[in-house]
Amino acid sequence: MVKHILSSATILFILLLPAQPAFSQENSILRELVNLTFKWRSQKLNDSHREDDLKKISQPVVFMDEIVHDKKHEYQAAGMKNVFHVKAAIKAVTGKPLIKSKGRDYSGNQPGKHFSGNEVSIIPTRTAHYQIVGRKGLQEFAFVPYSSTCNYDVMVYLGNKRLPIRRNGEVSICRFRANEKEIIHIYIMVKKSTYKYETFALWNYNEQK
């Protein structure tokens, strides 16, 4: 009887634990990056703390500058609140300026650098469209909204094929194999928001075969 009660209590305890993103086993680092963004939004950290957090990641993280932005549907106001500061943290750790537009030397496509990050802020009730080119091999993307109650959808297309999205709580995850000749299309739609915008951290594992 006691064992039965203990077993039931154990099961109940497990069920009450917060859900964790279902990452593939080899991408435990991607899980760490997602957990960092949870920490950054729950704690008012300065840039040096975020830099220290990224330095603890066992593999280097570079800026995902090769993504083509959708400025029409992004919120561009300076001094925004409710942001992760992903760009600033990566810049501080790498010690190099963020290369824009056609720069490819220090981006998510950089040889030997499997992990990259970016951050976008989207106007509510709008759908922002992002493109990434030149990717090949296994890819895994994680999308993390700043607001824990954000109502949003993520769609990822490889060419004309819509890819499955795994949703675990707030986090959306997409895992697939890419051909460098195909364009990766990412659509993020904010349905409702209590803010004037909704910020998302984008983390990526790039196998780079």
C-alpha positions in Angstrom: 0.0 0.0 0.0 2.8 2.4 1.0 4.7 1.5 -2.2 1.6 2.2 -4.2 1.2 5.6 -2.6 4.8 6.4 -3.2 4.6 5.3 -6.8 1.5 7.4 -7.4 3.2 10.4 -5.7 6.3 10.0 -8.0 4.1 9.8 -11.1 2.2 12.9 -10.0 5.5 14.8 -9.3 6.8 13.9 -12.8 3.5 15.1 -14.4 3.8 18.4 -12.6 7.3 19.1 -13.8 7.4 21.8 -16.5 7.6 20.5 -20.0 11.0 20.6 -21.7 11.6 21.1 -25.4 11.9 17.8 -27.2 15.3 18.2 -28.8 17.3 15.5 -30.5 19.9 13.9 -28.3 22.9 15.3 -30.2 21.5 18.9 -29.8 21.7 19.2 -26.0 23.5 22.5 -26.7 20.5 23.8 -28.5 18.5 23.0 -25.4 21.0 24.9 -23.3 20.6 28.0 -25.6 16.8 27.8 -25.3 17.1 27.6 -21.5 19.4 30.6 -21.6 16.8 32.7 -23.3 14.3 31.6 -20.6 16.8 32.9 -18.0 17.4 36.1 -19.8 13.8 37.1 -19.9 13.0 36.1 -16.3 16.0 37.9 -14.9 17.0 41.5 -15.5 20.6 40.8 -16.6 23.1 43.2 -18.0 25.2 42.5 -21.1 28.2 41.1 -19.2 26.0 38.4 -17.5 24.6 37.3 -20.9 28.1 37.2 -22.3 29.2 35.0 -19.4 26.3 32.7 -20.0 27.2 32.2 -23.7 30.8 31.6 -22.8 29.8 28.6 -20.8 28.3 26.9 -23.9 30.8 24.2 -24.9 30.6 25.1 -28.6 30.9 28.6 -30.2 27.7 30.4 -31.1 27.8 32.8 -34.1 25.3 35.3 -35.4 22.8 34.1 -37.9 23.4 37.0 -40.3 22.5 35.1 -43.5 18.8 35.3 -42.8 16.8 37.6 -45.1 14.6 39.8 -42.9 11.0 40.9 -43.4 11.4 44.5 -42.3 7.8 45.3 -43.5 6.4 43.2 -40.6 9.1 43.7 -38.0 9.1 46.2 -35.2 12.2 48.4 -35.6 11.9 51.0 -32.8 15.1 51.7 -31.0 15.3 51.1 -27.2 12.8 48.3 -27.3 11.9 46.5 -24.0 11.0 42.9 -23.7 13.9 41.6 -25.8 16.5 38.9 -25.2 19.5 40.8 -26.5 20.7 37.8 -28.4 22.6 39.8 -30.9 24.5 41.9 -28.3 25.4 38.7 -26.3 26.8 37.0 -29.4 28.7 40.1 -30.5 30.2 40.4 -27.0 31.4 36.8 -26.9 32.9 36.7 -30.5 34.5 40.1 -30.1 33.7 40.8 -33.8 31.2 43.1 -35.5 28.0 41.6 -36.8 28.4 41.2 -40.5 25.3 42.4 -42.4 23.6 41.6 -45.7 25.9 39.7 -48.0 28.6 39.0 -45.5 29.1 35.3 -45.0 32.4 35.0 -43.2 31.0 35.2 -39.7 27.5 33.7 -39.9 25.5 30.6 -39.3 27.1 29.2 -42.5 30.6 29.6 -41.2 32.5 26.2 -41.5 33.0 24.5 -38.2 30.5 26.7 -36.4 27.4 24.5 -35.9 25.3 26.8 -33.7 23.9 30.3 -34.5 21.3 32.7 -33.1 19.3 35.7 -34.1 16.4 37.7 -32.7 13.4 39.3 -34.4 10.5 41.4 -33.2 7.2 41.1 -35.1 4.2 43.4 -35.2 1.1 41.7 -33.8 -1.5 40.2 -36.2 1.2 40.2 -38.9 3.1 37.3 -40.5 6.8 37.8 -41.0 8.6 35.9 -43.7 12.3 35.0 -43.4 14.5 33.2 -45.9 17.8 31.3 -45.4 19.8 30.1 -48.3 22.9 27.9 -48.7 22.1 25.4 -45.9 22.9 21.8 -46.3 22.7 18.7 -44.0 20.8 18.3 -40.8 19.1 21.4 -39.5 17.3 22.0 -36.2 15.6 25.3 -35.4 14.1 26.5 -32.1 11.8 29.5 -31.8 11.3 31.0 -28.4 8.8 33.9 -27.8 9.7 36.5 -25.2 6.2 36.4 -23.7 5.2 33.1 -22.1 1.6 33.7 -23.1 2.3 34.6 -26.7 -0.2 33.2 -29.2 1.7 32.4 -32.3 2.3 30.0 -35.2 5.5 29.0 -36.9 5.6 27.4 -40.4 8.8 26.2 -42.1 9.0 25.3 -45.8 11.9 23.7 -47.6 11.3 24.8 -51.1 7.6 24.1 -51.6 7.4 21.4 -48.9 5.9 22.3 -45.5 7.8 20.7 -42.7 6.4 19.4 -39.4 6.8 21.5 -36.3 7.1 20.1 -32.8 5.5 22.3 -30.2 6.5 21.9 -26.6 4.9 24.6 -24.4 6.2 27.9 -25.7 9.0 26.5 -27.8 8.5 25.5 -31.5 11.1 23.1 -33.0 11.7 22.1 -36.6 14.2 19.4 -37.6 15.0 18.4 -41.2 17.7 17.9 -43.8 18.4 20.6 -46.2 19.9 20.8 -49.7 22.0 24.0 -50.2 20.1 24.7 -53.5 16.8 24.9 -51.7 15.5 28.0 -49.9 14.3 27.6 -46.3 11.2 29.7 -45.7 10.2 30.6 -42.2 6.9 32.2 -41.4 6.2 33.5 -37.9 2.7 34.8 -37.2 1.7 36.6 -34.0 -2.0 36.2 -33.4 -2.5 38.3 -30.3 -0.2 40.1 -28.0 -0.4 42.4 -25.0 2.6 44.2 -26.3 3.1 46.3 -29.4 5.3 43.6 -30.8 6.5 40.1 -29.9 10.2 39.2 -29.8 11.5 35.8 -30.7 14.9 34.2 -30.2 15.9 32.0 -33.1 18.5 29.3 -32.4 19.8 26.9 -35.0 21.9 23.7 -35.2 23.6 23.4 -38.6 25.3 20.1 -39.3 27.3 21.6 -42.2 28.3 18.4 -44.0 
